[in-house]
Amino acid sequence: MVVAAKELIEKVKAGERLGQEEGEALYDLDLMTLGELADGIRKARYGRKSFFNVNRHINPTNVCKDICKFCAYSASRKNPNQYTLTHDEILAIADEAVERGAKEVHIVSAHNPEVGIDWYLGAFRKIKEAHPELHVKALTAAEVNFLAESNGLSYDEMIDRMVESGVDSMPGGGAEIFDEEVRDYICKGKVSSENWLEIHRKWHQRGRESNATMLFGHVEKRAHRIDHMLRLRNLQDETGGFNAFIPLVYQRQNNFLKVEEFPTAQEILKTYAISRILLDNIPHIKAYWATSTVGLALLAQEFGADDLDGTIQKESIQSAAGAASAHGLPLEEFVALIRNSGFVPVERDSLYNELKVYDEE
């Protein structure tokens, strides 16, 4: 099926939904045309607002039973420095984060077979007991799958335990690329695409919200990215539970995925723009600066993205593969970067309620 550029542009401007072939054809449009289309959608929703939150990433263990070729964080591969934090150490990090103004802790770990389910869930309970107002975003669908399988629990039972332990929302990690052939190559043994979607479906059915990610720029094709987005769109039509879609740019250092051609900035910006066009039912597109760099994430705000994640304070997973996110960004610098890029900084909570609009001074 050959899709004419003029017809494609007219469909986007008319707000018509695009399918697989049309989504792939969007990549053939020039960058500025795509950017104009995506920016029009973004501005109609949010004007010049760019959202962020004051958060702290906590990565409590790097011991992992899985062997994902793209991962530089897992201690079972090139990193010999294994660690697993105690509950007291995790709580101390949360305490410090709250003192520094964090409204959210984003907790993602490896799949550690040496600790029990109480180590994972107990940490969330202790944080909630100490800081009931703090939003706990925790356990990717991959972690949920690992804990359910290793403890003989159904997904429903596992999710109910998460809720009881104080988990407020789920991050979008573990999605990688939904195409099973690609998935089998880059993360064999990890949660299947079908089960990733099912876990989020069950989470949404409980009235809870989550994010969705896509790891791109490695061995996948453009068609795989479009397929990934459309599967998310289908689930969102059913549940309405996704807050944001986060295209994660593959980080190339210290891993075993042999990638020789990396995406250009133009390819990355096109992917942001296309995600804004295709995902008409997911409110926000996040340019996660930890994987795209701050500069490109800010530029992505002109190409459909409206969110940059947050201050982070500290991050271990992406930085292990070369991202410049190990120590986060100070709030004042974050606000200034957004403002200097011509956008209005808006501090939000984890569910996108506006907390503070930083007007021009």
N, C-alpha and C positions, 0 to 999 in steps of 0.2 A: 504493500500500500504506500503510494507516494503522496505525501501531504504537502500541498502548496503553502508556501510561506504566508501569502496574503490571506488565505482562508484561515490558517492557524491563528494569525494575529487578530483577525476579526472575531474568531470564536473566543479568544481570551478576553478581548475588550467587552464582549457581550456577556461574559461571565458563564459561558458554557463549559461543562465538564469535558476534560480530555481523557482519552484512553491510552493504552500502552503505546501504540504506534505514533499517536500524536505527541505523547510525552517525549518519546525518543526524538521526534522531529524538532522539538523545541531547541535541542542542542545545536541544530543546524542554523538557527537564527544567529545574527551577529550579537555580540555581547551587549551593545548599547540598546538595541531593540528589546532584548530580553530584560535588561535592567529597567527600562522605561515601563514595560508591562508590569513587572513585579513591584516596582516602586509605586505605581499607581494604585495597586491593591493595598499595599502597606499604608500609604498616605490616607486612603479612604477610611482605613480602620483606626490608625493611630497618629495621623499627622506627622509631626517631627519628633514624637516621643521615642526614646530608646530606654528600654527597661533593664534593670539590674537589681540584684539583691545583695545584702551584706551577709555572707555565708562563710562557712568553714568546712572544707573537705577533710574527712578523717578516713584514713585507710588502715584499719586495725591489724591486718595480717597480710603477708605476701606469700604465705605457704599455700600451694595450690595443687590439687590432684590433676587438673586439666593441663593440656599442653597446646596452647594456642600459638600458632606460628608468628602472629603479629605482636605478641605480648612481650614487653621488656620488663614488666613489673614482677612477674612470678619468680619466686626463688628457686623453683624446680628447674629453671633453664640457666641462662648465663649469670644470673645474679645469685651468688653463693651466700649472701647475707640474709639469712632467714630471720624473721621477727614475728612475734605475735604479742600484741599489747594486752596487759591485764585490764580488767574493768576499771580499776583505780586510775590507770594511765589514760584510758579513754575518757573517763569522767573528768580528769584534770584538764584534758584538751578542751572538752566542752565548756568547762568552767572558764578557762582563759578566753575562749571564743566569745562567750556571753559578755565577759568584761570588756571585750573589744567591740561590742555592739552587734555581734552576729544574731540574726533572727532565725537562721537555719543551720543545721549540721547535715551534711551530705555524706552518708556513710556507706562506702563500698569496699568490700574485701575480696580477697582471693577465696577459692573454694578449699578451705583447710580441712582435711580429713582427720586432723589430730585433735581438734576441739569439738565439743558437742554443740547441739542446738542451743543449749542454755548459755553458752558463751556468746553467741550471736544475739539472741533475744534478750538475754540478761543485761547486756550493755545498753540496749534501748530503754529498758525499764528503769535502769539507774539514772540515765540522763533525764528521762521524763519526771522521775521523782524529784530530782534536784532542780530541774528547770521546766516546769509544766508548760510555760509559754513558748518554749523553744520548739520550732518545727523540726521533726525528725524525718528526713528523707533517706530511706534506707532499703537495701536489698533489691538488687536488680533481678529480673526474671530468671537470669542464669543462676543466681544465688538461691532463689526460691526453689528452682528445680533441683539444685544440688542438695539443699537441706531436706526437701521433701523425699527425694530418693534415698538419701543416706539414713533417714530416720523412719522410713516406712510410712510416710504420711501422704495423704492425697493433697492436691493443690488447695482444695477448700480448707482442709485442716490446717495446712501451713499458713495460709493467708489469714485465717481466723486468729492464729497465734500471733501473727505480726500485729494485727489490730489490737489485740489484748496487751501486747508488749509496748504499745505507744508509737508505732510507726504511723506517720501521718500521710505520707505520699511515697510513691515509688519512683526512683530514677529510671531513665530509659536505657541503661546500659545492657549489654549482652545481645542486642539485636544484630549487630554487625551487618551482614547482608543476608537477606532471607532466602535467596536462591540456595537450594540444598547442595548442589554440586560445588559451588564456591565455598559454602559453609563447611562442607566435608573436608575441603582442602585447607582452609585457614584455621578452623577451630573444631576439628573432629572430636566428638564426644560431648560437646557442650550442648546446652538446651537446643532442641530443634526449633525451627522458625514457627511451626505450628503450635508448639507448646509455649513459646515466648508469647505469641498472640493470645493463647488461651489463658495464661496467667494474668495478663493485663485485662482481658475480658472479665475474669472473675473478680479482680480487684475493682474494676469499674462498677460491676454489678452490686458491689457493697457501698456504692455512693462515694467511692474514693477516686482520687485523681492521680495521674502519672504523666511522665514524659515518654517520648520515643526517640530513639537515635538511629543513625545509619553510619556505619564506618565505610568511607569510600576513599578511593585514590590508591588502591593496592592492585589486586588481580581481577577485580570485578569489571564488568563492561557497563556502558551507559544503560543498556537495556535492563541490567540487574538493578540499577538504582531506581529506575522508573517502576519496575515491578515491586520493589520494596515500598516505595511511597504509596502505590495504589493499594497494597495490602493493608497499610496503615489507614488509608482513607476509608477502606471498606469497614474496618473495625470501628473507626470513629463514627461512621454512619450508624452503626449498631449501638454503641455505648455512649459516645460523647465524652469520654473520660480523659482524653489526652489534652494536656495544657499546651505543650510545645513540642515541636519537632526539631531535633538537633543533628544536623549533618556534621559528623566528626571526621576531620581530616586525618588520614592515616599518618602516624609518626614513624619515621624510617629507621631510627637508630636502635641498636642493641637488641634486635630480634632476628628470627629465623625465616622471615618471609622475604624471599628473594624478589624484590621489585626493582626494576631497572629504570622505568619511566614513571616519574611522579607527576601528579596533576599540576598544571600551571595555575597561576592566580586567576587567569581567565576561566579555566575549567572549574575552579572552586566557586567563583562568583556565579557562573552559569548554573551550577548545581543549587546554590542558595536560591537564585531567582526561580528556577523551575520548581523547587519545592514549594515556594510561596504560591505559584500559579496552580499547581496540582492539588495541594492540600488546602482546599477551600474551607474545610470543616475543622481544621486544627488552628486554634486562634493565633499561636505565636510561632515564629521561626527564630531559633536561637543560633547566633554565630558564636559558638563557644570559643572564646579567645584563647583558651589553653591549648587548643589544637590548631587554630588557624592563624595565630599571632594576633596581637592587639590591633595592629595596623589594618590587617585584612578584615578582621571582625568589624572594625569601625566602617570600613569601606563597604562591607556587606550590608550595612544599614541603608545603603543606597540601592541595594539589589534585592529587596524583599525582606531581609531580616529586621527584626525590631527589638531584639534582646541580645545581651552579651554574656549572660550568666551573672557572675558576681565577683566580689573581691577575693574569694577563695581562701585567703590567708595562708594556706599550705596545701600542696597537692603532690601526690607521689606516683600515680599511675602514668599519666601522660608525660610528666617530666622525666620519667625513667627512659622514655623512648625519644627524648630530645626536645620536648616542649619546654618553653621558658615560663613555666607556671609553678615552680617548686615553692615559691614564697608569696604567691598571690600579688595583689596590687592594693596599695592604701586607698581608702575611700576617697580622699581629696583628689588624688591623682586620677582615679577612675572617673569621677565626676568631671574633672577638667578635660580629660581626653574626649569624653562624649560631647561636652559643650563646645570644645574647640573644633570638633568635626561638624558643627552646625546643627546638632540635635539637642533636644531638651532631655536632660537626665531625669529619669523617674525611678526612684527606689520603690520596689514592690516587695510584697511578701511571697512566699513560695507558691501561692495559688493565684498570683497576679492581681491581688488587690493593691491599689496604689497607696503607698505610705507617705511619700514626700516627693513633690515636684520641685526640682532645682531650677527655678526661673533664672533668667539672666541677671547678673548682679550689676 
